[in-house]
Amino acid sequence: MKIYVSTQHDAQTSFLELDVSESITAREVLNLSIVKKLYQGQVDFLKVGVNGEELDGKYKALPMNYRMSHGERLEIYKPLFQDPKERRKKKAKLVKKS
C-alpha cells in the first residue's frame, strides 16, 4: 500500500511516497531508515499526526498503536520555540505603544 510522509524543517519541506506493508504502524514508519533521515531525535519525543490530526492518544491512537491505511499522510510536526498566544500578546503590546 502507498502512504506519504511529510515534514518541515526550517524553511524546507520534505515529502516522501512509500510503499509499505498493510499492517505497519505509524511508529514503524518513523523507524524506517529513509524516514529517519528527515528528522533528528528520538521517535518518542516527536509530535506526529495523520492527515492533519495529531496522534496524541486522546482522539487518535498513539503512534505505536495507529495502523496506517492506504493513501494516508503521516506528518512529523516541528517543535514550537515560542507559544503563539504569547507572541500575539507581545505584538499587541508593541502596536499599542506605537
C-alpha positions in Angstrom: 0.0 0.0 0.0 1.1 3.6 -0.6 1.4 6.1 2.2 3.0 9.5 2.4 5.4 11.2 4.9 5.8 14.9 5.2 7.9 17.1 7.5 9.1 20.6 7.6 12.5 21.7 8.9 13.3 25.4 8.9 12.0 26.7 5.5 12.4 23.3 3.7 9.5 20.8 3.3 10.1 17.1 2.6 7.5 14.8 1.2 8.0 11.1 0.6 5.8 8.5 -1.0 6.4 5.0 0.4 5.2 1.5 -0.5 4.8 -0.4 2.8 3.1 -3.5 4.2 -0.6 -3.2 5.1 -0.1 -3.8 8.9 2.5 -1.1 9.5 2.1 1.3 12.4 3.0 5.0 12.5 5.9 4.2 14.8 7.3 1.6 12.5 7.1 4.1 9.6 9.1 6.6 11.8 11.8 3.9 12.3 12.3 3.3 8.6 15.8 4.4 7.6 14.6 6.6 4.8 12.2 8.4 7.1 14.9 8.8 9.9 16.9 10.9 7.5 14.2 13.6 7.7 14.5 14.3 11.4 17.0 14.2 14.2 16.0 13.0 17.6 14.2 10.1 19.2 10.9 8.8 18.0 9.4 9.1 21.5 9.7 12.9 21.5 8.3 13.6 18.1 4.8 15.0 17.6 3.2 13.3 14.7 -0.2 13.3 13.0 -2.1 11.7 10.3 -3.9 13.8 7.7 -3.8 16.9 10.0 -4.9 15.2 13.2 -2.3 14.7 15.9 -1.7 11.2 17.2 -1.9 12.1 20.9 -3.8 9.2 22.5 -6.9 11.3 23.2 -8.8 11.4 19.9 -6.5 9.4 17.8 -4.4 6.4 18.9 -0.7 6.8 19.9 1.8 6.3 17.1 2.8 2.9 18.4 -0.8 1.7 18.1 -2.1 3.6 15.0 -2.2 1.4 11.9 -1.7 3.3 8.7 -4.2 2.9 5.8 -3.7 3.3 2.1 -3.2 6.9 1.0 -2.8 8.4 4.4 -0.2 11.1 5.1 2.0 10.8 8.2 3.1 14.3 9.3 6.1 15.0 11.5 5.5 18.3 13.3 8.3 20.7 14.1 8.6 21.8 17.7 7.4 25.3 18.6 10.0 27.6 20.0 7.5 30.2 21.2 3.9 30.0 22.3 1.7 31.5 19.6 -0.6 33.1 22.2 2.3 34.8 23.9 3.7 36.1 20.6 0.4 37.7 19.7 0.2 39.3 23.2 3.7 40.8 22.8 2.8 42.0 19.3 -0.4 43.7 20.5 1.5 45.5 23.3 4.0 46.8 20.7 1.2 48.1 18.5 -0.5 49.8 21.4 2.7 51.6 22.3 3.1 53.0 18.8 
